[in-house]
Every structure is written in C-alpha cells, then in structure tokens.
Amino acid sequence: MKPILIVAPNSDILKISKRVAKKYKEVSVQLGLIDKAVEVAKKAEHMGVEVLISRGITAKILKEEVPSVALVEMIVSSYDIFSTIALAKKYGKNIVVLGFKSLVEEVQQIGPILDINLKAYHIEHEEEGESYIKKIIASGEKIDSILGGTVAENIASKFGIHTVHLETGEAAIEKSIKEAVRILEVSRKEKEKAEQFKAILNHINQGVISINKEGKVTTFNPGAEKITGIIEKDILGKDIINFMSNTKLIDVVKTGMPILSQLHNIGKTEILTNDIPIIVDDKVVGAVSTFEAAAKIQEYEQKIRSNLRDKGYIAKYNLSDIIGESEIIQNIKKKSLKYAVTDSTVLIVGESGTGKEMFAQGIHLSSKRKNGPFVALNCGAIPGNLIESELFGYEEGAFTGASRKGKMGLFTEAHGGTIFLDEIGELPIEFQARLLRVIQEREVRPLGSNKVIPIDVRIIAAANKDLLKEIEKGNFRSDLYYRLNILSMRVPTLMERREDIGIIFKHFLKLMCSRFNKVVKISEKAINILKEYNWPGNIRELENITERLVVLAEDEITDELVKEELGDFIHYKDEKVSSLEYLKQNQILKVLSECKGNQTLAAQKLGISRTHLWRLLKKY
C-alpha cells in the first residue's frame, strides 16, 4: 500500500481527493465515513501506511484512536469558505457554522466583512452541536441554514434546517498532500536514524542504560544485559534503583551534572561508568549511563600496550624508578611531577649518562598520555639526510629507495603520546626550521605528499650541549630554542649528588649479581673510594664499573679492587690536572654540595656568575 492515505469523510471529498492524488505516486484515497474512519485507518496502518490525511472531526478522531500514525488535517481555505457561504445565502442571511477549530477560527475572521448574521461554534461531537442549535432556537433567533461537514449535515437534518456542505477544494487538498510528503520524508529520516542508533546499541560492547526523570528505565541494551546479567524485559519501565542500588543516575537527573569515571559493583562485577544528563530545551528529562566491566578495560589496555611494546614505543621507567635520596634529585623529581600534569614542551639538559631519558619516560608515565606511545629518537644517531623522512615519514616513491608502501614518521607514530628528541643539539641547522613549524602548528607533511597530517603529541627534548653557546656559534636556531625551552630542567651530574653513589651502586650490584648468578658484597672502604671518584661518564659509567667489579670479584668488592679498576679510567687525581686546578675543582664541588646542588647559591658563595660556574662544571 502507498505510504500516504487520504481518509475522505464524504463522497464529495473522495472524488476531489482522487483527482488531486493522481499527481502523487505516494498517495492513495479511501472513503472513511465518521463511523468507519478508525477501522479504515487501522487497517491501513497494518498495511504500512505512514501518514494519514483527513478533515474536521474525522481527523480529530483518527488522531486520538490511531496515535502511532502521523496525521495531517486538511485546512479549509478562505476561498472554500466564501464559496460555501455564498451558496448558503440563498436560504437567508442567518447562518450557523458548526465544525472543527480551524474552520471556526477562519470563519470568525472573515464573517464581519460579509453582509450576513453569522454564528460559528467549535464542536467536538454531534451532541454538542445539537445543544448549540437548541439554545439558538429557544432564544427565538432564526436559523436559515447550517454550514459544516458530515456532523453539521446530520444535525441540520434532525431540526429540519437547510444545510450547506462545506467543500474542500483542490488547493486545500494539494496543500495537505505536500505537508504529508514532507512529514513522510522527515519520518523516514528519523526512522533511519533510530535504526542506526538501535544497531549501535545492539552491537557495542559497552552497556547503555537510560532513565527518564522519574527514574524509570527507558533503554537497556544487550551490552548491559551481558555485563549485569539482567534481562531487558525485566527492567524496562521499572525503577532503576530496584536493580542497581548504587547507581548515580538519579543524582545526575536531580543535579543536571555529569558524573564520570566512577567504579561500581554490580554483583561480583566491577564496572566503570560515565553518567550524563539528557537535556531537552534546557530541561533535564532523564540521564544515560555508559559502562564497561573494569576487567575488559584492563584487557584493552594490555593489548594496546602490547602493540606499542612490539613497536618499541613504550616507556619503562617511572619517576619512582629514579634512584637517589639527595635533595637535588628529589627536587628535580618533584618538578618533573609538576611538568607531567601539563602538555607543554620540556627541555632537559645535562651531561651524557645522567639519566635524561629516564626523566622523560617518568614524565610521560605520570601524565594523562601514559597509555599512549613513547617514541624516542637520538637525533645524533641519524644521518642529516635521513632525519626528515624519519621524523615526518614519506609517501610511496618520494625518493630513490623509498618503500613502496611509504613510511609513517615518528611524529605520527607518537600521536596521542610523547616524542622524546634526545641530543636535540645535533640536528642539522637546515632541518631546524621544519621542526619549529611542526612544534608550532602541530601538523606534519610527509616527504612527497601534499597532505598535512594533524598530530596530538607532547614533545620532550634533551641536550648534552650548551644550546646558548650553540646559538652563538650559529649551530642552533634561537627561535627553536625558545620554543623548546618552555619548561626546562637540568639533570645533575653524579659528582653533584655524591651521597647517591652508594645507593645507585648497590642497585646495580644487585642487578649484576642476578645476571651473573653470583653473590658479591662490597666493603664500606670501597664505597667511599667510589664516592671520591669524579665519574665523568656519570651513571652510565658507574653501571659499567659495577659490571666489571662483579665479574672480577670473588665474593667481595674490596677497596684494592676498586682502586685497581678505577686506575684504567680518568681518576679524580688525573696527572694532567695541575694541583691548583685540583684544589679549585674540589672547592667548587664542596661548595656545591653544601648548597644542596643549588648553582645560583653556590655561585654567590664562590663570588662568580652562574654562567661561569656552569662552564667550570662542564670543564671538570
């Protein structure tokens, strides 16, 4: 059956409607007298009719009795009313109009301009119309004719009064059809959206529950059934509090405020929920909750981290893994935690072997990006002609030898996480402008491509060079330096934190003993000698020395063994260093230790500038 049906309340409208409906492929017409209209409409609904068209009281009855089908009411035009009144005037000027609201309103607007005695009454049923006629007759007023539809005709017949049937012209019917076509299009789009929404609800793994403002459950998808063990038919239309006593949905309805990332228990299942209000016309009409079993979320996270681990894009060290009890290292760890809560670019400076990448990883794992990739690149290890393709990627055929499939750049691989650019001072000067643009615009353009790829990535850079000196030499761009140096930190050398040497050595000792399946101890004298050494290679050198000592020792690392092995390295009593230089060096380190690693305070005590102190530390 066609999707639009005109239910004609009389034979005259039936004829006109059939004539107009021929122009429209979606419209059919049936006669539906007032006592048969509902039966006709319900049968049509069963056969797939989506929109009904009718007039007057018939339209009102259909709207009440068949509410599931959209209805368009034929609106009688002013022309139709004028034509009908003209016919009624042949019986006299005392005319009564009985009919539906829109008809009465239209008549009341045009009545005063006509030379007639016109009374118009809005009626819902025949008895109401009869009551009006009786009152007029009882008052002694004359009624020459009654104008209206089928109901008006019936009333006029009972009282022996002339009747004039209100005709609905082609224009009014065509207008109704066009409105029905518009409603049909809108309805089908809404149904399509509803089906899409239903498909999503039925196939997502997350549970979805919605309630109305009374707390009754209105939506309960299969995901919710699976997670909670509650069947949809048992909970729909019921109070949610009877099934989930600890739900926050009721609070969301009351406050209009979302409650996110909350852990709850349903039976033995722990779930993570996000509850948000449903707001229509600035009023809270309900709330919806999306949730998933906490164990499932952990499973997803493990898969993601496994994938990142396979690619090598995962951070291994937390800030808590950085060993040291000295005040200087504790202060830097505190600063790192503050840096972790932002997305600002960080520049870490410090000598080789001090653990700059550990701090970068620790910042990443303490940030909101901890579940994203951590992509590290040693800028000094990549030839200058390859650095651009490594960082930005390239399209197929971008250059000779390029992979047929192209290659994703490290910036793109780091999307949603952190990229760590170690030895940033080694970048070729001609490439630095491109890196600056990426940092500013947060987008990359692969080699050989005309497409720009937006990236969401945090940048942490590290340098073991004095970048300000490199700027003076023309080796590093000042604008790039200031773009990188938003948040900065300096990782101290091992000689600036001598009190940590024993703790760090014992940590490495434990690891080496496990690796070589040995039990080796170290004497206190040996520890003290280690503390006196300058450690130009910093923690990396200390780790290497520990491995050597464990390999050579029988069951204890003695002071003699330490002296013997440190002799092969640059010792703090290096013969090349004059005694005056040696005294100067030790005085600086002594003052720096007294100032707890605070270089500004140490420089003041030594009577030199902070920059001069930095250069001396680099020298020693």
LUMZA-184531 format. One line per 2 residues: for each residue x, y, z of C-alpha. Coordinates in nm, 3 decimals. Example, Ala and Ser with C-alpha at 12.3 -4.5 7.8 and 13.67 -1.06 7.14 Angstrom:
2
1.230:-0.450:0.780  1.367:-0.106:0.714 $
% end
This chain:
620
0.000:0.000:0.000  0.115:0.357:-0.066 $
0.264:0.534:0.238  0.015:0.827:0.244 $
-0.360:0.770:0.273  -0.637:1.029:0.245 $
-0.933:0.918:0.456  -1.217:1.109:0.287 $
-1.503:1.181:0.531  -1.762:1.204:0.248 $
-1.808:1.117:-0.118  -1.750:1.474:-0.244 $
-1.405:1.497:-0.082  -1.337:1.141:-0.206 $
-1.389:1.249:-0.569  -1.178:1.566:-0.541 $
-0.901:1.385:-0.348  -0.876:1.109:-0.610 $
-0.839:1.370:-0.880  -0.557:1.550:-0.695 $
-0.384:1.229:-0.574  -0.316:1.118:-0.932 $
-0.024:1.364:-0.935  0.148:1.191:-0.643 $
0.282:0.835:-0.653  0.292:0.810:-0.271 $
-0.081:0.889:-0.215  -0.392:0.671:-0.215 $
-0.752:0.766:-0.123  -1.028:0.575:0.062 $
-1.372:0.669:0.184  -1.395:0.673:0.563 $
-1.728:0.789:0.693  -1.720:0.907:1.052 $
-1.822:0.569:1.196  -1.586:0.370:0.971 $
-1.280:0.600:0.961  -1.093:0.437:1.251 $
-1.139:0.090:1.103  -1.007:0.211:0.765 $
-0.707:0.385:0.928  -0.606:0.087:1.146 $
-0.622:-0.149:0.852  -0.408:0.094:0.651 $
-0.154:0.115:0.937  -0.127:-0.263:0.935 $
-0.054:-0.248:0.561  0.230:0.004:0.604 $
0.069:0.347:0.573  0.291:0.606:0.743 $
0.086:0.929:0.712  -0.291:0.988:0.720 $
-0.480:1.288:0.581  -0.838:1.375:0.683 $
-1.062:1.665:0.774  -1.255:1.805:1.069 $
-1.393:1.577:1.337  -1.282:1.271:1.142 $
-0.924:1.397:1.162  -0.964:1.456:1.537 $
-1.097:1.102:1.595  -0.815:0.945:1.392 $
-0.555:1.143:1.586  -0.692:1.006:1.913 $
-0.760:0.648:1.803  -0.458:0.589:1.577 $
-0.182:0.791:1.752  0.103:0.580:1.612 $
0.048:0.716:1.259  0.126:1.078:1.170 $
-0.183:1.277:1.069  -0.226:1.587:0.853 $
-0.552:1.779:0.892  -0.699:1.935:0.577 $
-0.728:2.307:0.637  -1.027:2.462:0.460 $
-0.917:2.765:0.260  -1.077:3.110:0.278 $
-1.188:3.063:-0.082  -1.372:2.742:0.011 $
-1.548:2.921:0.299  -1.651:3.217:0.083 $
-1.788:2.980:-0.183  -1.988:2.779:0.072 $
-2.132:3.091:0.242  -2.235:3.224:-0.097 $
-2.437:2.905:-0.151  -2.588:2.926:0.198 $
-2.708:3.287:0.148  -2.980:3.169:-0.094 $
-3.164:3.032:0.213  -3.121:3.358:0.407 $
-2.865:3.562:0.600  -2.895:3.375:0.932 $
-2.620:3.118:0.905  -2.473:2.890:1.173 $
-2.137:2.726:1.122  -2.062:2.404:1.318 $
-1.725:2.241:1.287  -1.366:2.193:1.387 $
-1.147:2.460:1.546  -0.954:2.574:1.238 $
-1.281:2.620:1.045  -1.441:2.827:1.321 $
-1.131:3.047:1.357  -1.126:3.115:0.984 $
-1.499:3.193:0.973  -1.470:3.430:1.269 $
-1.203:3.628:1.083  -1.399:3.672:0.759 $
-1.757:3.686:0.899  -1.758:4.058:0.992 $
-1.685:4.163:0.633  -1.990:3.978:0.497 $
-2.348:4.109:0.496  -2.487:3.818:0.700 $
-2.582:3.718:1.056  -2.312:3.456:1.115 $
-2.261:3.242:1.425  -1.972:2.990:1.445 $
-1.930:2.715:1.707  -1.639:2.480:1.762 $
-1.781:2.132:1.834  -1.613:1.804:1.924 $
-1.917:1.578:1.876  -2.271:1.579:1.746 $
-2.444:1.622:2.085  -2.251:1.941:2.146 $
-2.370:2.083:1.813  -2.732:1.991:1.888 $
-2.707:2.179:2.218  -2.600:2.500:2.042 $
-2.885:2.478:1.788  -3.143:2.420:2.063 $
-3.024:2.729:2.251  -3.048:2.948:1.939 $
-3.400:2.821:1.859  -3.507:2.867:2.221 $
-3.390:3.228:2.212  -3.625:3.297:1.922 $
-3.349:3.361:1.673  -3.395:3.234:1.320 $
-3.158:2.985:1.155  -3.180:2.981:0.775 $
-2.904:2.727:0.721  -2.631:2.527:0.893 $
-2.291:2.513:0.732  -2.030:2.242:0.801 $
-1.932:1.886:0.738  -2.098:1.549:0.787 $
-2.184:1.612:1.155  -2.339:1.952:1.068 $
-2.546:1.782:0.798  -2.678:1.526:1.049 $
-2.774:1.797:1.299  -2.947:2.010:1.033 $
-3.145:1.706:0.922  -3.272:1.645:1.278 $
-3.401:2.001:1.312  -3.535:2.035:0.956 $
-3.296:2.314:0.873  -3.131:2.367:0.537 $
-2.770:2.250:0.524  -2.482:2.351:0.302 $
-2.191:2.112:0.291  -1.854:2.276:0.336 $
-1.648:2.171:0.039  -1.274:2.129:0.044 $
-1.119:2.247:-0.278  -0.829:2.102:-0.473 $
-0.589:2.368:-0.345  -0.651:2.275:0.019 $
-0.616:1.902:-0.055  -0.296:1.955:-0.251 $
-0.153:2.164:0.032  -0.232:1.881:0.275 $
-0.065:1.625:0.048  0.253:1.835:0.023 $
0.264:1.862:0.402  0.214:1.484:0.428 $
0.501:1.424:0.183  0.725:1.649:0.393 $
0.628:1.464:0.712  0.690:1.131:0.537 $
1.044:1.237:0.440  1.120:1.361:0.791 $
0.968:1.050:0.946  1.175:0.818:0.728 $
1.493:1.007:0.813  1.409:0.982:1.181 $
1.337:0.610:1.143  1.669:0.565:0.966 $
1.848:0.742:1.250  1.657:0.534:1.502 $
1.757:0.212:1.324  2.120:0.325:1.313 $
2.106:0.410:1.684  1.943:0.073:1.756 $
2.211:-0.110:1.557  2.483:0.071:1.750 $
2.317:-0.002:2.084  2.275:-0.369:1.995 $
2.631:-0.427:1.880  2.860:-0.218:2.101 $
3.036:-0.396:2.385  2.959:-0.120:2.633 $
2.644:-0.130:2.839  2.395:0.155:2.792 $
2.115:0.237:3.036  1.890:0.542:3.020 $
1.620:0.657:3.260  1.351:0.924:3.248 $
1.314:1.196:3.510  1.105:0.960:3.726 $
1.391:0.711:3.740  1.221:0.454:3.513 $
1.448:0.259:3.276  1.386:0.353:2.912 $
1.687:0.191:2.743  1.876:-0.127:2.832 $
2.095:-0.263:2.553  2.237:-0.617:2.502 $
2.576:-0.498:2.630  2.410:-0.402:2.958 $
2.240:-0.742:2.972  2.572:-0.921:2.924 $
2.760:-0.718:3.186  2.488:-0.706:3.452 $
2.309:-1.036:3.393  1.975:-0.851:3.396 $
1.727:-0.921:3.113  1.591:-0.619:2.922 $
1.223:-0.714:2.959  1.264:-0.745:3.337 $
1.397:-0.391:3.384  1.236:-0.172:3.115 $
0.981:0.065:3.266  1.090:-0.024:3.621 $
1.264:0.189:3.884  1.640:0.156:3.827 $
1.707:0.183:4.200  1.540:-0.157:4.248 $
1.803:-0.320:4.028  2.113:-0.103:4.088 $
2.108:0.045:4.436  2.442:0.226:4.399 $
2.371:0.392:4.064  2.443:0.764:4.031 $
2.189:0.820:3.751  1.925:0.950:3.995 $
2.176:1.210:4.123  2.253:1.315:3.765 $
1.881:1.372:3.697  1.850:1.581:4.015 $
2.161:1.794:3.965  2.189:1.803:3.586 $
2.565:1.744:3.627  2.760:1.453:3.474 $
2.940:1.201:3.694  3.231:1.047:3.504 $
3.475:0.758:3.550  3.313:0.604:3.858 $
3.375:0.247:3.972  3.072:0.048:4.091 $
2.994:-0.312:4.171  2.701:-0.499:4.020 $
2.703:-0.831:4.198  3.060:-0.955:4.163 $
3.131:-0.746:3.854  3.322:-0.419:3.890 $
3.222:-0.165:3.623  3.348:0.178:3.516 $
3.059:0.416:3.443  3.005:0.754:3.279 $
2.668:0.910:3.368  2.542:1.222:3.187 $
2.211:1.413:3.190  1.969:1.416:2.895 $
1.874:1.780:2.840  1.593:1.896:2.611 $
1.504:2.265:2.582  1.731:2.342:2.878 $
1.542:2.094:3.098  1.675:1.766:3.237 $
1.441:1.493:3.110  1.649:1.193:3.208 $
2.001:1.052:3.222  2.209:0.793:3.038 $
2.491:0.574:3.160  2.756:0.402:2.951 $
2.966:0.143:3.128  3.201:-0.148:3.083 $
3.348:-0.418:3.301  3.673:-0.291:3.454 $
3.843:-0.621:3.367  3.759:-0.567:2.999 $
3.907:-0.217:3.003  4.225:-0.358:3.155 $
4.232:-0.621:2.880  4.207:-0.350:2.611 $
4.482:-0.151:2.779  4.707:-0.457:2.787 $
4.650:-0.515:2.414  4.732:-0.153:2.334 $
5.045:-0.162:2.545  5.142:-0.495:2.389 $
5.112:-0.341:2.043  5.321:-0.041:2.150 $
5.575:-0.277:2.309  5.605:-0.472:1.984 $
5.694:-0.148:1.808  5.928:-0.045:2.090 $
5.716:0.265:2.162  5.671:0.219:2.534 $
5.819:0.391:2.837  5.967:0.159:3.102 $
6.073:0.390:3.381  5.854:0.574:3.628 $
5.986:0.868:3.827  5.983:0.635:4.129 $
6.240:0.418:3.948  6.495:0.702:3.954 $
6.720:0.617:4.247  6.852:0.882:4.481 $
6.791:1.039:4.820  6.985:1.361:4.770 $
6.792:1.686:4.796  6.888:1.789:4.444 $
6.745:1.474:4.283  6.429:1.484:4.498 $
6.366:1.844:4.392  6.400:1.750:4.025 $
6.158:1.460:4.067  5.906:1.698:4.227 $
5.949:1.939:3.937  5.900:1.652:3.691 $
5.568:1.563:3.854  5.451:1.922:3.811 $
5.559:1.916:3.445  5.370:1.588:3.392 $
5.028:1.744:3.451  5.067:1.977:3.151 $
5.118:1.921:2.778  5.384:2.193:2.748 $
5.714:2.119:2.575  6.000:2.025:2.808 $
6.374:2.077:2.754  6.600:1.855:2.967 $
6.969:1.945:2.980  7.252:1.753:3.136 $
7.572:1.566:3.064  7.574:1.230:2.889 $
7.489:0.941:3.118  7.296:1.143:3.377 $
6.960:0.977:3.301  6.778:1.239:3.093 $
6.568:0.979:2.911  6.461:0.823:3.240 $
6.317:1.158:3.344  6.147:1.192:3.004 $
5.990:0.848:3.044  5.891:0.926:3.402 $
5.717:1.249:3.296  5.532:1.058:3.022 $
5.417:0.781:3.258  5.299:1.038:3.514 $
5.093:1.227:3.255  4.749:1.176:3.103 $
4.932:1.036:2.796  5.071:0.738:2.989 $
4.870:0.485:2.784  4.989:0.637:2.456 $
5.316:0.571:2.275  5.654:0.696:2.395 $
5.870:0.738:2.085  6.237:0.814:2.141 $
6.487:0.930:1.879  6.856:1.003:1.922 $
6.897:1.296:1.683  7.273:1.250:1.676 $
7.245:0.889:1.558  7.051:0.964:1.235 $
7.235:1.097:0.927  7.127:1.450:0.837 $
6.983:1.345:0.501  6.751:1.091:0.668 $
6.629:1.287:0.969  6.333:1.444:0.784 $
6.195:1.116:0.649  6.249:0.952:0.989 $
6.054:1.214:1.180  5.788:1.308:0.922 $
5.762:0.991:0.712  5.732:0.971:0.335 $
5.493:0.874:0.057  5.546:0.594:-0.193 $
5.817:0.692:-0.443  5.917:1.004:-0.250 $
6.285:0.931:-0.326  6.507:0.661:-0.469 $
6.499:0.357:-0.245  6.178:0.461:-0.069 $
5.950:0.177:0.038  5.661:0.106:-0.198 $
5.420:0.138:0.090  5.568:0.463:0.218 $
5.656:0.507:0.583  5.485:0.666:0.880 $
5.702:0.925:1.053  5.786:0.910:1.422 $
5.577:1.220:1.494  5.272:1.041:1.351 $
5.362:0.720:1.539  5.372:0.926:1.859 $
5.015:1.059:1.808  4.833:1.059:2.139 $
5.158:1.017:2.332  5.505:1.166:2.372 $
5.802:1.205:2.138  6.146:1.230:2.300 $
6.411:1.402:2.091  6.746:1.321:2.252 $
7.062:1.514:2.162  6.849:1.785:2.000 $
7.162:1.997:1.962  7.288:1.758:1.692 $
7.005:1.841:1.449  7.126:1.993:1.120 $
7.061:2.368:1.117  6.877:2.343:0.783 $
6.623:2.100:0.933  6.554:2.300:1.247 $
6.314:2.541:1.070  6.090:2.250:0.968 $
6.090:2.111:1.321  5.999:2.455:1.454 $
5.696:2.468:1.224  5.580:2.123:1.338 $
5.606:2.229:1.703  5.411:2.549:1.633 $
5.141:2.407:1.403  5.114:2.053:1.547 $
5.095:1.904:1.198  5.337:1.722:0.967 $
5.367:1.683:0.592  5.536:1.356:0.485 $
5.800:1.374:0.213  5.644:1.352:-0.132 $
5.295:1.427:-0.002  5.069:1.729:-0.045 $
4.859:1.632:0.257  4.905:1.771:0.606 $
4.853:1.531:0.899  4.738:1.683:1.232 $
4.920:1.538:1.533  4.843:1.533:1.904 $
5.181:1.481:2.064  5.380:1.609:2.359 $
5.742:1.698:2.285  6.027:1.642:2.530 $
6.376:1.733:2.407  6.713:1.671:2.568 $
7.057:1.819:2.512  7.404:1.749:2.646 $
7.537:2.065:2.486  7.507:2.426:2.599 $
7.244:2.531:2.343  7.300:2.902:2.411 $
7.663:2.856:2.307  7.548:2.665:2.001 $
7.322:2.960:1.914  7.622:3.196:1.940 $
7.817:2.965:1.708  7.530:2.962:1.457 $
7.467:2.589:1.505  7.124:2.620:1.667 $
6.826:2.844:1.596  6.730:3.078:1.878 $
6.358:3.062:1.787  6.365:2.682:1.812 $
6.548:2.703:2.146  6.286:2.933:2.298 $
6.004:2.718:2.156  6.159:2.411:2.324 $
6.259:2.582:2.647  5.903:2.637:2.780 $
5.954:2.402:3.074  6.319:2.330:3.149 $
6.515:2.119:3.392  6.880:2.026:3.442 $
6.972:1.674:3.547  7.272:1.692:3.784 $
7.597:1.509:3.728  7.687:1.222:3.956 $
7.953:1.432:4.128  7.680:1.684:4.223 $
7.497:1.410:4.411  7.780:1.210:4.567 $
7.556:1.097:4.853  7.357:0.892:4.598 $
7.657:0.699:4.462  7.641:0.423:4.723 $
7.265:0.369:4.676  7.292:0.361:4.298 $
7.595:0.128:4.307  7.414:-0.119:4.533 $
7.116:-0.114:4.294  7.343:-0.202:4.002 $
7.527:-0.458:4.218  7.202:-0.644:4.281 $
7.119:-0.647:3.908  7.465:-0.769:3.807 $
7.471:-1.042:4.069  7.139:-1.167:3.935 $
7.265:-1.152:3.577  7.587:-1.344:3.651 $
7.432:-1.571:3.917  7.681:-1.457:4.181 $
7.667:-1.338:4.542  7.903:-1.043:4.582 $
7.924:-0.783:4.859  8.114:-0.452:4.875 $
8.313:-0.311:5.163  8.247:0.035:5.307 $
8.602:0.140:5.216  8.531:0.050:4.855 $
8.207:0.256:4.865  8.399:0.557:4.997 $
8.652:0.533:4.714  8.368:0.524:4.465 $
8.231:0.843:4.621  8.563:1.021:4.575 $
8.580:0.949:4.204  8.467:1.223:3.961 $
8.257:0.997:3.732  8.291:1.190:3.405 $
8.065:0.929:3.243  7.808:0.974:3.521 $
7.556:0.696:3.597  7.631:0.510:3.275 $
7.999:0.484:3.376  7.900:0.376:3.729 $
7.688:0.096:3.581  7.977:-0.023:3.362 $
8.222:-0.015:3.654  7.977:-0.213:3.867 $
7.954:-0.483:3.599  8.334:-0.504:3.575 $
8.377:-0.528:3.953  8.114:-0.803:3.986 $
8.282:-1.006:3.711  8.625:-0.973:3.874 $
8.531:-1.010:4.241  8.518:-1.346:4.413 $
8.276:-1.278:4.695  8.355:-0.920:4.797 $
8.446:-0.600:4.615  8.739:-0.459:4.810 $
8.890:-0.111:4.814  9.205:-0.252:4.645 $
8.999:-0.392:4.356  8.815:-0.059:4.314 $
9.144:0.138:4.311  9.292:-0.104:4.061 $
8.997:-0.082:3.823  8.939:0.291:3.852 $
9.301:0.338:3.754  9.205:0.241:3.400 $
8.962:0.531:3.388  9.003:0.909:3.428 $
9.065:0.946:3.801  8.996:1.250:4.011 $
9.377:1.277:4.067  9.449:1.281:3.693 $
9.813:1.374:3.642  9.715:1.612:3.361 $
9.528:1.826:3.612  9.755:2.067:3.800 $
9.741:2.071:4.179  9.593:2.422:4.163 $
9.320:2.305:3.927  9.259:2.007:4.150 $
9.213:2.229:4.457  8.984:2.464:4.260 $
8.780:2.169:4.140  8.735:2.021:4.486 $
8.646:2.358:4.636  8.373:2.411:4.377 $
8.231:2.064:4.438  8.246:2.113:4.815 $
8.054:2.443:4.799  7.804:2.295:4.554 $
7.743:2.004:4.791  7.697:2.243:5.085 $
7.439:2.435:4.879  7.248:2.112:4.808 $
7.315:2.142:4.434  7.175:2.499:4.411 $
7.404:2.651:4.146  7.283:3.009:4.197 $
7.363:2.998:4.571  7.696:2.819:4.508 $
7.800:3.081:4.251  7.723:3.359:4.501 $
7.936:3.191:4.768  8.221:3.142:4.522 $
8.193:3.500:4.401  8.142:3.406:4.036 $
7.849:3.423:3.792  7.616:3.130:3.749 $
7.722:3.101:3.383  8.089:3.084:3.488 $
8.005:2.810:3.739  7.823:2.613:3.468 $
8.128:2.633:3.242  8.360:2.517:3.522 $
8.133:2.222:3.597  8.135:2.129:3.229 $
8.515:2.151:3.232  8.558:1.933:3.540 $
% end
